[in-house]
Amino acid sequence: MERKVRLIPFQVVEQVEKVNEVPKGVEMIQAQKIWDQTKGKGITVAILDTGCEITHPDLKERIVGGRNFTNDDGGNPDVYKDYNGHGTHVAGTIAAIQSNTGVVGVAPEANLLIIKVLDKNGSGQYEWIIDGINYAIEQKVDIISMSLGGPEDVPELHEAIQKAVTDNILVICAAGNEGDGNDSTDEFDYPGSYNEVISVGAIDLERRSSNFSNSNNEVDLVAPGEKILSTYLNGKYATLSGTSMATPHVSGAMALIKVLANTSFERNLTEPELYAQLIKRTVPLGNSPKLEGNGLVYLTVMDQLSEIFNQQFAAKERSL
């Protein structure tokens, strides 16, 4: 029997023809307030998913290439078209361009490498995922984003991820949507439950933990994952929900953080160092660590802490 990986289940809330807004999830993680410093230019994010609609007006400028590892289109490796919509939605959250129409992604100047490892039905073989990861490593990407998973812990998949991390590639994965809202029960999905990946849970737009979000001790942080507006098929837009939608918020955030951190330290940080820079930019929401890990990714938290410190220091100086 073929071993299968699938799209982590997601819900299409609605589709729309035209929009012109910054999605609420992008605002919630404070991405806009980083754009005067960087919009992710020079960072390449590999999206392992159902492909992408490469002609979408919000995405076509950001796509630098791709590869198909599925049986769609006769297995042609050069055709990585999205027939599902999921991969296109993920791509928009990461890097939709900033313009006067449509939506904008978290890192609107990051490059996207489209690696199609799930077919039009949202299903794929573990071998396709492994080959996709190895291809991303060969292409020397900065970040791998995977909103997919399966119940089986496959050693070869784990090894491919470990190789990517050894090569200082950040691997960001959805925690999974089998949650029951109870942090005392654990739900594991792979590759999201591997210690080497950055595992992303979901919250709603009111910062409440999503009932569907997996809880376990490998969840690293959370991001908006309910009613997320992004790019979709046929040049349209759609609102989707799932940890699949939370993951690209963190992938885009990591593109911004990598530029900021490397510039600040005047060298290329290692994967563990970059992970630490991400976790420094989280705020706890008061949920169990099994649900939210270190909390919500919040890109300006360092600036805000610095401002509070300076205000307190100035007040102390005045009192002397």
C-alpha positions, -999 to 999 in steps of 0.1 A, spaced: 0 0 0 13 35 -9 20 57 21 1 89 18 5 125 30 -25 148 27 -34 184 30 -41 192 66 -79 196 65 -90 232 59 -122 250 54 -130 274 25 -152 300 42 -159 321 11 -145 332 -23 -145 367 -37 -137 383 -71 -119 414 -59 -104 428 -27 -82 456 -17 -69 452 18 -41 442 41 -54 408 56 -61 409 93 -37 382 100 -8 402 84 -18 431 107 -21 409 138 15 398 136 27 435 130 42 427 96 35 462 82 55 479 110 86 460 98 83 469 61 102 502 65 132 480 75 126 450 52 100 433 31 119 401 28 140 409 -3 167 383 -10 150 355 10 136 325 -8 108 305 6 101 270 -8 64 261 -6 57 224 -6 20 222 -14 -5 217 -42 14 240 -66 5 276 -73 -14 297 -98 17 314 -112 -3 338 -133 -22 353 -103 -15 391 -104 -6 392 -67 20 364 -70 35 362 -105 63 387 -97 74 368 -67 77 333 -82 113 324 -91 107 288 -103 93 255 -93 90 217 -97 63 191 -98 68 158 -80 32 146 -84 14 126 -111 -6 156 -122 -1 167 -158 15 134 -166 42 139 -140 57 167 -160 83 182 -136 80 216 -152 43 221 -147 35 230 -111 0 244 -116 -24 244 -87 -58 227 -93 -67 227 -56 -63 263 -44 -45 255 -12 -10 262 -24 -20 294 -40 -36 306 -8 -5 298 12 17 316 -13 -3 348 -10 -1 349 28 37 346 26 45 370 -3 16 385 -22 30 418 -36 22 452 -21 0 471 -47 -31 491 -48 -53 460 -54 -57 425 -40 -40 414 -8 -5 417 5 16 390 21 37 391 53 70 394 33 59 411 0 94 411 -16 104 375 -7 109 350 -35 88 319 -38 99 285 -51 69 264 -58 74 227 -51 43 207 -59 42 176 -37 4 172 -34 -19 165 -63 -52 182 -73 -70 161 -46 -46 174 -19 -29 140 -15 7 129 -20 31 101 -14 58 104 13 84 100 -15 72 131 -32 75 151 0 110 138 6 121 145 -30 106 180 -26 126 187 5 158 175 -11 151 197 -42 146 227 -19 180 219 -2 197 217 -36 182 251 -46 197 265 -14 164 281 -2 162 299 31 129 286 44 107 255 37 70 260 44 48 229 47 11 230 54 6 192 51 9 161 72 1 126 79 -2 102 109 28 82 101 63 89 115 85 80 84 122 79 92 132 90 56 110 121 60 126 129 93 161 124 78 153 148 49 142 175 74 172 170 96 194 175 65 176 207 57 181 220 92 217 210 92 220 232 60 206 261 80 172 260 63 143 268 86 115 242 82 81 255 92 51 231 95 15 231 104 8 215 137 -24 198 124 -62 201 126 -72 171 147 -74 191 179 -104 187 203 -99 220 222 -85 201 252 -49 205 260 -48 174 281 -50 152 250 -22 151 225 -27 150 187 4 143 166 8 150 128 41 145 109 62 164 99 47 190 123 56 170 154 93 165 146 114 185 171 136 199 143 107 218 126 90 250 137 55 237 145 27 262 141 -7 261 158 -37 284 150 -56 311 168 -87 331 156 -87 368 148 -96 375 185 -65 357 197 -84 327 210 -69 292 204 -86 274 175 -105 243 187 -92 223 157 -55 231 164 -34 201 175 -21 202 211 12 186 220 46 194 235 62 201 201 40 232 192 64 261 190 41 291 185 8 302 170 -4 325 143 -37 336 128 -55 306 112 -92 314 110 -110 333 83 -77 341 66 -80 361 33 -55 354 6 -50 346 -31 -69 318 -48 -76 302 -82 -86 320 -113 -72 353 -101 -96 354 -72 -94 355 -34 -107 333 -7 -111 331 31 -98 298 45 -93 284 80 -68 258 94 -33 255 108 -24 255 71 -32 292 71 -13 299 103 19 283 90 26 308 61 22 337 85 53 323 104 71 315 71 67 351 60 76 364 94 108 343 94 118 359 60 116 393 76 134 382 108 162 366 89 170 399 71 167 419 103 188 395 124 216 390 98 218 427 93 219 434 130 246 408 137 265 415 104 267 378 97 245 349 86 229 334 116 226 296 120 192 279 121 192 276 159 201 313 162 173 323 138 149 301 157 159 320 189 152 353 171 117 341 162 109 330 197 121 364 210 93 378 189 64 360 205 39 371 231 21 346 254 -17 345 252 -24 327 284 -31 293 269 -14 260 277 21 257 261 7 225 244 -17 247 225 3 278 219 39 269 225 57 302 231 27 323 220 17 345 191 44 356 166 45 394 171 72 411 151 75 444 170 77 430 205 114 438 208 108 474 198 79 478 223 100 463 251 128 487 243 104 516 243 90 507 277 125 503 291 135 537 278 104 553 293 110 537 326 147 548 325 138 584 316 112 585 344 138 572 369 163 598 357 138 626 362 131 615 398 167 616 408 
